[in-house]
Amino acid sequence: MLNKTNLTILFFIVFVAQLFSLLTENEWVRFITKPLITIVLMLSLVMLNQLYGKFRKRIFIGLIFGLLGDVFLMLPANHPSYFMLGLLSFLIGHLFYISAFNLDIQSSTKKASNVFLISSILLAIFSGAFFLYLRPYLGSMQIPVLIYCFIISLMVMLSIGRWGKVDKSSALFITIGAFFFLISDSLLAYNKFVLPLENSGLYVMSTYMLAQFFIVQGTISRVLLSKEEN
């Protein structure tokens, strides 16, 4: 029987194997372990939560699009269509995460905290500044990257907006996961469009895997502070 501990151990076996494949440039291990990242997390949601409620179902669908994004980005990097399909898959996945987080925000009429408002302003400033920095290097990718910057920033903002609407562990885990996503995508964009980084795959994949892991942990532990379950 797979319990939470066993599923966590299984995930970190995949985590280490994926990083090992990048360090050793072992394509076979990389092609096996990369899809397993989201597959193990989807299995965790099904085994531990039975996908109860709209929130968990939307996170699950987001993981499916994360799996598609992983597969597309594994394909030959010199084919721009694969990168665009990967970008689109993750964009749709983030939209499902946004939709899930918004359920929690709408679960209470409690006024937004000052922390949420301040963090939203800071995130908007960071995303705008980062896009302006990338812009000279983007060429025809300006619009897709601008849209992606907006969506990932909104996802992080809404993860913070859940504070006070759900239990603290869920709020903390999902906020950490969202910030890891922001870091991972920022590293990926810098590496692809500005300057290739040494061991970029290790940094991008480790932060990406932690992002998905913490979002799923926050989903598993989620308890609404209002009476109605979504």
C-alpha positions in Angstrom: 0.0 0.0 0.0 1.4 3.4 -1.0 1.1 5.9 1.8 2.3 9.5 2.0 5.8 8.6 3.2 6.3 6.0 0.5 5.1 8.3 -2.2 7.4 11.1 -0.9 10.4 8.7 -1.0 9.4 7.6 -4.5 9.3 11.2 -5.7 12.7 12.0 -4.3 14.2 8.9 -5.9 12.9 10.3 -9.2 14.2 13.7 -8.2 17.7 12.4 -7.6 17.7 10.2 -10.7 16.7 13.2 -12.9 19.5 15.3 -11.5 21.9 12.4 -11.9 20.9 12.1 -15.6 21.7 15.7 -16.1 25.1 15.5 -14.4 26.1 12.4 -16.4 24.3 13.4 -19.6 22.5 10.1 -19.6 19.6 10.6 -22.0 17.9 7.3 -21.3 17.6 8.0 -17.6 16.5 11.6 -18.3 13.8 10.5 -20.7 12.4 7.9 -18.2 12.6 10.1 -15.1 11.3 13.4 -16.4 7.7 12.3 -17.1 7.8 10.4 -13.8 8.1 13.7 -11.9 4.4 14.7 -12.5 3.2 11.1 -12.8 4.3 10.3 -9.2 2.7 13.5 -8.0 -0.6 12.8 -9.8 -0.5 9.3 -8.2 0.0 11.0 -4.8 -3.1 13.1 -5.3 -5.2 10.1 -6.4 -4.0 7.8 -3.6 -4.1 10.3 -0.8 -7.1 12.6 -1.7 -9.1 10.6 -4.3 -9.3 14.0 -6.2 -12.0 15.1 -3.8 -13.4 18.6 -4.7 -12.9 21.1 -7.5 -9.5 22.4 -6.1 -7.8 19.0 -6.3 -9.2 18.2 -9.7 -7.9 21.5 -11.1 -4.4 20.9 -9.6 -4.5 17.4 -11.1 -5.3 18.8 -14.6 -2.6 21.3 -14.2 -0.2 18.4 -13.5 -1.3 16.7 -16.7 -0.4 19.8 -18.7 2.9 19.9 -16.7 3.5 16.4 -18.0 2.9 17.4 -21.5 5.2 20.4 -21.1 7.9 18.1 -19.8 7.6 15.8 -22.8 7.7 18.6 -25.3 10.7 20.2 -23.7 12.5 16.9 -23.8 12.3 16.8 -27.6 15.0 18.3 -29.8 15.8 21.8 -28.7 16.6 23.0 -32.2 12.9 22.6 -33.2 11.1 25.8 -32.1 7.7 24.2 -32.3 8.5 21.9 -29.4 9.5 24.8 -27.2 6.3 26.7 -28.1 4.2 23.6 -27.4 6.0 23.2 -24.1 5.4 26.8 -23.2 1.7 26.6 -24.1 1.3 23.4 -22.0 2.8 25.0 -18.9 0.8 28.2 -19.6 -2.4 26.1 -19.6 -1.2 24.3 -16.5 -0.7 27.6 -14.7 -4.2 28.7 -15.6 -5.6 25.6 -13.9 -3.5 26.4 -10.8 -4.7 30.0 -10.9 -8.3 28.7 -11.2 -7.8 26.4 -8.2 -6.1 29.1 -6.0 -8.9 31.5 -6.9 -11.4 29.0 -5.4 -9.8 29.5 -2.0 -9.6 33.2 -2.3 -13.3 33.4 -3.2 -14.2 31.1 -0.3 -14.2 34.0 2.1 -15.3 37.6 1.9 -12.4 38.5 4.2 -10.5 41.6 3.0 -7.1 41.1 1.3 -4.2 41.6 3.7 -1.5 44.3 3.3 1.0 41.5 2.7 -1.0 40.3 -0.3 -1.2 43.8 -1.7 2.5 44.7 -1.2 3.7 41.3 -2.6 1.4 41.8 -5.6 3.0 45.2 -6.3 6.6 43.7 -5.9 5.8 40.8 -8.1 4.4 43.1 -10.8 7.5 45.3 -10.6 9.8 42.2 -10.8 8.0 40.7 -13.8 7.8 43.9 -15.7 11.5 44.6 -15.1 12.5 41.1 -16.0 10.5 41.2 -19.2 12.1 44.6 -20.2 15.5 43.0 -19.5 14.7 40.0 -21.7 12.9 42.0 -24.5 16.0 42.8 -26.6 16.8 39.1 -26.8 13.3 37.7 -27.5 12.7 38.6 -31.2 9.4 37.0 -32.3 8.9 35.5 -28.8 8.1 38.8 -27.2 4.3 38.4 -27.0 4.4 34.7 -25.8 7.0 35.5 -23.2 5.0 38.6 -22.0 1.9 36.6 -21.6 3.8 33.9 -19.8 5.4 36.4 -17.4 1.9 37.8 -16.6 0.4 34.4 -16.0 3.3 33.1 -13.8 3.2 36.3 -11.7 -0.6 36.0 -11.3 -0.2 32.4 -10.1 2.3 33.5 -7.5 0.1 36.4 -6.4 -2.9 34.1 -5.9 -0.9 31.6 -4.0 -0.2 34.4 -1.5 -3.8 35.4 -1.6 -4.8 32.0 -0.1 -3.2 33.0 3.2 -6.0 33.3 5.9 -8.4 31.3 3.7 -6.8 27.9 4.2 -4.7 26.2 6.9 -1.2 27.5 7.3 0.6 24.4 6.1 -1.3 24.4 2.8 -0.8 28.2 2.3 3.0 27.9 3.0 3.6 24.8 0.8 1.8 26.2 -2.2 3.4 29.7 -1.8 6.8 28.0 -1.7 5.9 26.0 -4.8 4.7 29.0 -6.7 8.0 30.9 -5.9 10.1 27.9 -7.0 8.1 28.0 -10.3 8.9 31.7 -10.7 12.6 31.0 -10.1 12.7 28.0 -12.4 11.0 29.8 -15.3 13.2 32.9 -14.8 16.3 30.7 -15.0 15.0 28.9 -18.1 14.2 32.2 -19.8 17.6 33.7 -19.0 19.4 30.6 -20.1 17.5 30.3 -23.4 17.3 33.9 -24.5 20.2 35.8 -22.8 23.2 33.7 -21.8 23.6 29.9 -21.4 24.3 29.1 -17.8 26.7 26.4 -16.7 24.7 23.5 -15.2 21.5 25.3 -16.1 19.6 22.1 -16.4 20.3 21.2 -12.7 19.1 24.6 -11.5 16.0 24.7 -13.7 14.9 21.1 -13.1 15.6 21.1 -9.3 13.6 24.3 -8.8 10.8 23.0 -11.1 10.6 19.6 -9.4 10.4 21.3 -6.0 7.7 23.7 -7.3 5.5 20.9 -8.4 6.2 18.9 -5.2 5.3 21.7 -2.8 2.1 22.6 -4.7 1.0 19.0 -4.5 1.9 18.8 -0.8 -0.2 22.0 -0.2 -3.0 20.4 -2.1 -2.9 17.2 -0.1 -2.9 19.0 3.3 -5.4 21.7 2.3 -8.2 22.5 4.7 -10.5 25.5 4.0 -11.1 27.8 7.0 -14.6 28.4 5.7 -17.5 25.9 6.0 -18.0 25.2 2.3 -15.6 22.7 0.6 -14.6 23.4 -3.1 
